[in-house]
């Protein structure tokens, strides 16, 4: 049996990012940018108002206020050709350029309009409610660093530079195969001994949630030759292949052996010191190596294995600098059973942000590898290490890995 970290290190040791390609901005969401994105334009590019109000010369106001002549108005996108003279003011809208001669803006709610005059009740400082050129972005500024994920915000900033495309690492194409004689490909009533395939929709969903391209490879029976044929075909057309089932110690657990044969010395079939998800197989196949994962067949184990091993690998191939979710210190509002078997226990839990601003674990799913419905509402995994430095009783601190849904809870 090997440690979680040793298994993870073996998976990630020889993985490299896939080749970058030029993508339109709309298609690059979630990808990792391949080069630093450098600003070529300053933003904003001109002096403009941050408020609806009136623009004028600050020197024309005093502590006692001022009464200024209204000589026009300026809309966003429509610069005024007129130079503002002493004692004059212009109505201005948010985002509109200041006219020549003006250097400040006063909000409309702070003014009084009397016929063709505006009354400013107090002294206004130079630059009030004014956006200066380069206040947001300076020419030469690094907007997005290489390896960073292209978020909606990053894409918006790039669009603000007039960019329509970006060089980013391409998304891995990930084939997903389920194995097992017991899997029924039907929506009809099951016959005795059959079960429905949960793993394929689970893993395909997880692949797509990570932002990669999932390919449904279907189901294969527990036949070694057919498993080898299906995996070989998948390797030829996918960047990554994930198979579930057939990696434990049963008489028909052929997947681990097939991966070993295909990987020709670059594979391991191991028992990892975690619960659930102890059985695990991994290999690199071919000259341009294709990672092939053999995950356990019990669905909760599949979910845990994906989180611990597959997700970091996919993000590595996708060029991301941050390949793992952050580990968060949370407070237990419940008690969790301490590990007594020498394994790390990975327990699905429900966590929320409490009134104290801390993350609190408020519930734990039943802890068994086949209890898929029990983890539907879980949004994190608590990491319970034997002899760890954190307690497992109510009020103690525990390390959790939060899923994306934790941020939305």
KABELSUL-V563078 format. One record per backbone hydrogen bond with DSSP energy under -1.0 kcal/mol. CO is the residue of the C=O (numbers start at 1). NH is the residue of the N-H. E is the energy in kcal/mol with one decimal. If there is no record, write none. Layout:
co & nh & e
CO & NH & E
CO & NH & E
This chain:
co & nh & e
2 & 273 & -3.0
3 & 7 & -2.1
4 & 8 & -2.4
5 & 9 & -2.7
6 & 10 & -2.0
7 & 11 & -1.8
8 & 12 & -2.3
9 & 13 & -1.8
12 & 15 & -1.2
19 & 170 & -1.4
21 & 168 & -2.5
23 & 166 & -2.6
24 & 27 & -1.2
25 & 28 & -1.6
28 & 31 & -2.3
31 & 150 & -3.3
32 & 169 & -2.7
33 & 147 & -3.3
37 & 143 & -3.1
37 & 144 & -1.1
39 & 140 & -2.8
43 & 136 & -2.2
43 & 137 & -2.7
44 & 134 & -2.2
47 & 98 & -1.9
48 & 131 & -3.5
49 & 95 & -3.2
52 & 108 & -2.3
53 & 92 & -2.9
54 & 106 & -2.6
55 & 90 & -2.1
56 & 103 & -2.1
56 & 104 & -1.3
57 & 60 & -1.8
58 & 61 & -2.0
62 & 65 & -2.9
66 & 120 & -2.9
68 & 118 & -2.4
69 & 89 & -2.8
72 & 91 & -2.5
74 & 93 & -1.6
75 & 78 & -2.1
85 & 88 & -1.7
87 & 69 & -2.5
89 & 71 & -2.6
90 & 55 & -2.7
91 & 74 & -2.5
92 & 53 & -2.7
93 & 96 & -2.3
96 & 49 & -2.1
99 & 102 & -1.9
100 & 84 & -3.5
103 & 127 & -2.5
104 & 56 & -1.5
106 & 54 & -2.1
107 & 110 & -1.5
108 & 111 & -1.3
112 & 119 & -3.8
114 & 117 & -1.9
116 & 70 & -2.7
117 & 114 & -2.7
118 & 68 & -2.6
119 & 112 & -1.6
120 & 66 & -2.5
125 & 128 & -1.7
127 & 130 & -1.5
128 & 105 & -1.7
129 & 50 & -2.3
131 & 48 & -2.0
132 & 135 & -1.9
137 & 43 & -2.2
138 & 141 & -2.1
141 & 39 & -2.9
144 & 37 & -2.9
145 & 148 & -2.2
147 & 321 & -2.1
148 & 33 & -2.3
149 & 151 & -1.3
150 & 30 & -2.9
151 & 155 & -2.5
152 & 156 & -2.0
153 & 157 & -2.2
154 & 158 & -2.1
155 & 159 & -2.4
156 & 160 & -1.8
158 & 161 & -1.6
158 & 163 & -1.8
159 & 162 & -2.0
164 & 25 & -1.9
166 & 23 & -3.0
167 & 34 & -2.7
168 & 21 & -3.0
172 & 213 & -2.2
173 & 239 & -2.0
173 & 240 & -1.8
174 & 215 & -2.9
175 & 242 & -3.1
176 & 217 & -2.7
177 & 244 & -1.9
178 & 220 & -2.3
180 & 183 & -1.3
182 & 195 & -2.7
184 & 186 & -1.0
191 & 194 & -2.2
195 & 184 & -2.6
198 & 202 & -1.9
199 & 203 & -3.3
200 & 204 & -2.7
201 & 205 & -1.9
202 & 206 & -2.2
203 & 207 & -2.8
204 & 208 & -2.1
205 & 209 & -2.3
206 & 210 & -1.8
207 & 212 & -2.2
213 & 174 & -3.6
215 & 176 & -2.6
218 & 178 & -2.3
220 & 180 & -2.1
221 & 223 & -2.5
223 & 227 & -2.7
224 & 228 & -2.4
225 & 229 & -2.4
226 & 230 & -2.6
227 & 231 & -2.6
228 & 232 & -2.4
229 & 233 & -2.3
230 & 234 & -2.1
231 & 235 & -2.7
232 & 236 & -1.4
234 & 237 & -1.1
234 & 238 & -1.2
240 & 175 & -2.9
241 & 293 & -3.0
242 & 177 & -2.9
243 & 295 & -3.3
244 & 179 & -1.8
246 & 256 & -1.8
250 & 253 & -1.3
252 & 254 & -1.8
254 & 258 & -2.3
255 & 259 & -2.8
256 & 260 & -1.9
257 & 261 & -2.2
258 & 262 & -2.8
259 & 263 & -2.5
263 & 266 & -1.1
266 & 284 & -1.9
268 & 282 & -2.2
270 & 280 & -2.1
271 & 2 & -2.5
272 & 274 & -2.7
273 & 344 & -2.3
275 & 346 & -2.6
278 & 272 & -3.2
280 & 270 & -3.1
281 & 294 & -3.2
282 & 268 & -2.5
283 & 292 & -2.8
285 & 290 & -2.7
290 & 285 & -2.1
291 & 241 & -2.3
292 & 283 & -1.9
293 & 243 & -2.9
294 & 281 & -2.2
295 & 245 & -2.6
298 & 302 & -2.4
299 & 303 & -2.4
300 & 304 & -2.3
301 & 305 & -3.0
302 & 306 & -2.4
303 & 307 & -1.9
304 & 308 & -2.7
305 & 309 & -2.8
305 & 310 & -1.1
306 & 311 & -3.1
309 & 313 & -1.3
310 & 314 & -2.9
311 & 315 & -2.2
312 & 316 & -1.8
313 & 317 & -2.5
314 & 318 & -1.9
315 & 320 & -2.4
316 & 319 & -1.7
317 & 18 & -3.2
328 & 400 & -2.9
330 & 398 & -2.7
331 & 361 & -3.0
332 & 395 & -3.5
344 & 275 & -2.2
345 & 384 & -2.9
347 & 382 & -3.5
348 & 365 & -2.9
349 & 379 & -1.9
349 & 380 & -1.3
350 & 362 & -2.5
350 & 363 & -1.2
352 & 360 & -3.4
354 & 357 & -2.0
358 & 354 & -3.2
359 & 331 & -2.7
360 & 352 & -2.4
361 & 333 & -2.6
363 & 350 & -2.5
366 & 368 & -1.2
368 & 371 & -1.3
369 & 300 & -2.0
370 & 372 & -2.0
372 & 375 & -1.4
373 & 376 & -1.0
375 & 378 & -1.3
379 & 403 & -2.7
380 & 349 & -2.6
381 & 401 & -2.6
382 & 347 & -2.3
384 & 345 & -2.8
385 & 388 & -2.0
392 & 336 & -3.2
393 & 396 & -2.4
396 & 332 & -2.9
398 & 330 & -3.2
399 & 383 & -3.0
400 & 328 & -3.1
401 & 381 & -2.3
403 & 406 & -1.7
